[in-house]
């Protein structure tokens, strides 16, 4: 079976970015909303895929939308968080931060 162009493109880009290309896993699902590509990578490579402030992930998503437009499909990307990833930290209030400083 011929692999879809969106999967081929994503696989090429992601494997070029990461240190562990053998750990890259891509699942493709099609529904009424379009194509959903789900990406799994080695936990050590997550930072390279997401980038600073999510800029690398945004760029990859933008390029995938362009590939989708060429094939008359709406393509979205979901990046799976690795198991055991740290939960997002709650922001401290000003009072808590001042108390930490013990001023």
C-alpha atoms as an extended CHARMM CRD file, in Angstrom:
* protein
*
       103  EXT
         1         1  UNK       CA              0.0000000000        0.0000000000        0.0000000000  PROA      1               0.0000000000
         2         2  UNK       CA              1.3130000000        3.4260000000       -0.9670000000  PROA      2               0.0000000000
         3         3  UNK       CA              2.0860000000        5.6520000000        1.9760000000  PROA      3               0.0000000000
         4         4  UNK       CA              0.2480000000        8.9820000000        1.9670000000  PROA      4               0.0000000000
         5         5  UNK       CA              2.2200000000       12.1150000000        1.0580000000  PROA      5               0.0000000000
         6         6  UNK       CA              1.4170000000       13.8500000000        4.3470000000  PROA      6               0.0000000000
         7         7  UNK       CA              2.8290000000       10.9300000000        6.3560000000  PROA      7               0.0000000000
         8         8  UNK       CA              5.9180000000       10.7370000000        4.1470000000  PROA      8               0.0000000000
         9         9  UNK       CA              6.5220000000       14.4740000000        4.5470000000  PROA      9               0.0000000000
        10        10  UNK       CA              6.0610000000       14.4260000000        8.3310000000  PROA      10              0.0000000000
        11        11  UNK       CA              8.2710000000       11.3680000000        8.7290000000  PROA      11              0.0000000000
        12        12  UNK       CA             11.0560000000       12.9850000000        6.6800000000  PROA      12              0.0000000000
        13        13  UNK       CA             10.9490000000       16.2560000000        8.6470000000  PROA      13              0.0000000000
        14        14  UNK       CA             10.7230000000       14.6550000000       12.0970000000  PROA      14              0.0000000000
        15        15  UNK       CA             13.4190000000       12.0380000000       11.4770000000  PROA      15              0.0000000000
        16        16  UNK       CA             15.7120000000       14.8420000000       10.2750000000  PROA      16              0.0000000000
        17        17  UNK       CA             15.2140000000       16.7500000000       13.5380000000  PROA      17              0.0000000000
        18        18  UNK       CA             15.5060000000       14.0280000000       16.1910000000  PROA      18              0.0000000000
        19        19  UNK       CA             18.4520000000       12.0580000000       17.6000000000  PROA      19              0.0000000000
        20        20  UNK       CA             16.4360000000        8.7990000000       17.7700000000  PROA      20              0.0000000000
        21        21  UNK       CA             14.7530000000        8.4270000000       14.3560000000  PROA      21              0.0000000000
        22        22  UNK       CA             13.8830000000        4.7640000000       15.0040000000  PROA      22              0.0000000000
        23        23  UNK       CA             11.5300000000        5.8440000000       17.8240000000  PROA      23              0.0000000000
        24        24  UNK       CA              9.3620000000        8.0280000000       15.5520000000  PROA      24              0.0000000000
        25        25  UNK       CA              5.8050000000        6.6960000000       15.2460000000  PROA      25              0.0000000000
        26        26  UNK       CA              3.1150000000        8.2960000000       13.0900000000  PROA      26              0.0000000000
        27        27  UNK       CA             -0.5340000000        7.2350000000       13.0240000000  PROA      27              0.0000000000
        28        28  UNK       CA             -2.9310000000        8.5570000000       10.3950000000  PROA      28              0.0000000000
        29        29  UNK       CA             -6.6920000000        8.7920000000       10.9360000000  PROA      29              0.0000000000
        30        30  UNK       CA             -9.2650000000       10.1890000000        8.5130000000  PROA      30              0.0000000000
        31        31  UNK       CA            -12.7280000000       11.4050000000        9.5420000000  PROA      31              0.0000000000
        32        32  UNK       CA            -15.2600000000       14.0520000000        8.5150000000  PROA      32              0.0000000000
        33        33  UNK       CA            -13.0190000000       16.8000000000        9.9450000000  PROA      33              0.0000000000
        34        34  UNK       CA            -10.0440000000       15.7900000000        7.7830000000  PROA      34              0.0000000000
        35        35  UNK       CA             -6.7820000000       13.9800000000        8.4260000000  PROA      35              0.0000000000
        36        36  UNK       CA             -5.2940000000       13.6730000000       11.9140000000  PROA      36              0.0000000000
        37        37  UNK       CA             -1.6370000000       12.7180000000       12.1770000000  PROA      37              0.0000000000
        38        38  UNK       CA             -0.5810000000       11.5990000000       15.6410000000  PROA      38              0.0000000000
        39        39  UNK       CA              3.1420000000       11.8090000000       16.3370000000  PROA      39              0.0000000000
        40        40  UNK       CA              5.0830000000        9.9060000000       18.9740000000  PROA      40              0.0000000000
        41        41  UNK       CA              8.8080000000       10.4490000000       19.5620000000  PROA      41              0.0000000000
        42        42  UNK       CA             11.4250000000        9.5200000000       22.1290000000  PROA      42              0.0000000000
        43        43  UNK       CA             10.9850000000       11.6540000000       25.2850000000  PROA      43              0.0000000000
        44        44  UNK       CA             14.5370000000       12.9630000000       24.8710000000  PROA      44              0.0000000000
        45        45  UNK       CA             13.5690000000       14.4310000000       21.4770000000  PROA      45              0.0000000000
        46        46  UNK       CA             10.4080000000       16.2790000000       22.5560000000  PROA      46              0.0000000000
        47        47  UNK       CA             12.2090000000       19.5990000000       22.9370000000  PROA      47              0.0000000000
        48        48  UNK       CA             13.5180000000       19.4280000000       19.3900000000  PROA      48              0.0000000000
        49        49  UNK       CA             10.0510000000       18.7780000000       17.9880000000  PROA      49              0.0000000000
        50        50  UNK       CA              8.2740000000       21.4680000000       19.9980000000  PROA      50              0.0000000000
        51        51  UNK       CA             11.0160000000       24.1000000000       19.8840000000  PROA      51              0.0000000000
        52        52  UNK       CA             11.1860000000       27.3560000000       21.7940000000  PROA      52              0.0000000000
        53        53  UNK       CA              7.7150000000       28.5600000000       22.7130000000  PROA      53              0.0000000000
        54        54  UNK       CA              6.3040000000       25.9420000000       20.3430000000  PROA      54              0.0000000000
        55        55  UNK       CA              7.6600000000       27.6150000000       17.2200000000  PROA      55              0.0000000000
        56        56  UNK       CA              9.0130000000       24.4290000000       15.6210000000  PROA      56              0.0000000000
        57        57  UNK       CA              5.7110000000       22.6090000000       16.1810000000  PROA      57              0.0000000000
        58        58  UNK       CA              3.7990000000       25.5800000000       14.7070000000  PROA      58              0.0000000000
        59        59  UNK       CA              6.0270000000       25.5830000000       11.6340000000  PROA      59              0.0000000000
        60        60  UNK       CA              5.5640000000       21.8350000000       11.1140000000  PROA      60              0.0000000000
        61        61  UNK       CA              1.7820000000       22.2230000000       11.4300000000  PROA      61              0.0000000000
        62        62  UNK       CA              1.7890000000       25.0710000000        8.9080000000  PROA      62              0.0000000000
        63        63  UNK       CA              3.7820000000       23.0310000000        6.4040000000  PROA      63              0.0000000000
        64        64  UNK       CA              1.4530000000       20.0610000000        6.8990000000  PROA      64              0.0000000000
        65        65  UNK       CA             -1.5420000000       22.2750000000        6.1070000000  PROA      65              0.0000000000
        66        66  UNK       CA              0.1550000000       23.2980000000        2.8510000000  PROA      66              0.0000000000
        67        67  UNK       CA              0.7560000000       19.6320000000        1.9630000000  PROA      67              0.0000000000
        68        68  UNK       CA             -2.8910000000       18.9700000000        2.7890000000  PROA      68              0.0000000000
        69        69  UNK       CA             -4.1040000000       21.8220000000        0.5810000000  PROA      69              0.0000000000
        70        70  UNK       CA             -2.1860000000       20.3900000000       -2.3570000000  PROA      70              0.0000000000
        71        71  UNK       CA             -4.0800000000       17.1240000000       -1.8080000000  PROA      71              0.0000000000
        72        72  UNK       CA             -7.4690000000       18.7460000000       -1.0380000000  PROA      72              0.0000000000
        73        73  UNK       CA             -7.4130000000       17.6240000000        2.6020000000  PROA      73              0.0000000000
        74        74  UNK       CA             -7.3520000000       19.3380000000        5.9700000000  PROA      74              0.0000000000
        75        75  UNK       CA             -4.3520000000       17.9790000000        7.8890000000  PROA      75              0.0000000000
        76        76  UNK       CA             -3.8590000000       18.4250000000       11.6380000000  PROA      76              0.0000000000
        77        77  UNK       CA             -1.0000000000       17.2550000000       13.8570000000  PROA      77              0.0000000000
        78        78  UNK       CA             -1.2380000000       15.9770000000       17.4120000000  PROA      78              0.0000000000
        79        79  UNK       CA              2.0100000000       15.4540000000       19.3000000000  PROA      79              0.0000000000
        80        80  UNK       CA              1.7030000000       12.7900000000       21.9910000000  PROA      80              0.0000000000
        81        81  UNK       CA              3.2390000000       13.6540000000       25.3280000000  PROA      81              0.0000000000
        82        82  UNK       CA              5.5580000000       10.9090000000       26.5550000000  PROA      82              0.0000000000
        83        83  UNK       CA              4.5010000000        8.9900000000       29.6360000000  PROA      83              0.0000000000
        84        84  UNK       CA              5.8950000000       10.4280000000       32.8360000000  PROA      84              0.0000000000
        85        85  UNK       CA              6.1660000000       13.9350000000       31.4280000000  PROA      85              0.0000000000
        86        86  UNK       CA              6.0380000000       16.7110000000       33.9680000000  PROA      86              0.0000000000
        87        87  UNK       CA              2.6420000000       18.2840000000       34.4550000000  PROA      87              0.0000000000
        88        88  UNK       CA              2.4220000000       21.9930000000       33.6620000000  PROA      88              0.0000000000
        89        89  UNK       CA              3.3380000000       24.0860000000       36.6840000000  PROA      89              0.0000000000
        90        90  UNK       CA              0.8320000000       26.4990000000       38.1140000000  PROA      90              0.0000000000
        91        91  UNK       CA              2.0490000000       30.0920000000       38.0980000000  PROA      91              0.0000000000
        92        92  UNK       CA              2.8280000000       31.5640000000       41.4900000000  PROA      92              0.0000000000
        93        93  UNK       CA              1.0580000000       34.6240000000       42.7420000000  PROA      93              0.0000000000
        94        94  UNK       CA              3.0720000000       37.7440000000       43.5370000000  PROA      94              0.0000000000
        95        95  UNK       CA              2.6130000000       37.1140000000       47.2800000000  PROA      95              0.0000000000
        96        96  UNK       CA              3.9690000000       33.5470000000       46.9610000000  PROA      96              0.0000000000
        97        97  UNK       CA              6.9540000000       34.7570000000       44.9550000000  PROA      97              0.0000000000
        98        98  UNK       CA              7.7040000000       37.4770000000       47.5150000000  PROA      98              0.0000000000
        99        99  UNK       CA              7.4710000000       34.9600000000       50.3180000000  PROA      99              0.0000000000
       100       100  UNK       CA              9.9460000000       32.6990000000       48.5000000000  PROA      100             0.0000000000
       101       101  UNK       CA             12.3630000000       35.6220000000       48.4150000000  PROA      101             0.0000000000
       102       102  UNK       CA             11.8650000000       36.1950000000       52.1820000000  PROA      102             0.0000000000
       103       103  UNK       CA             11.9460000000       39.9520000000       51.8540000000  PROA      103             0.0000000000
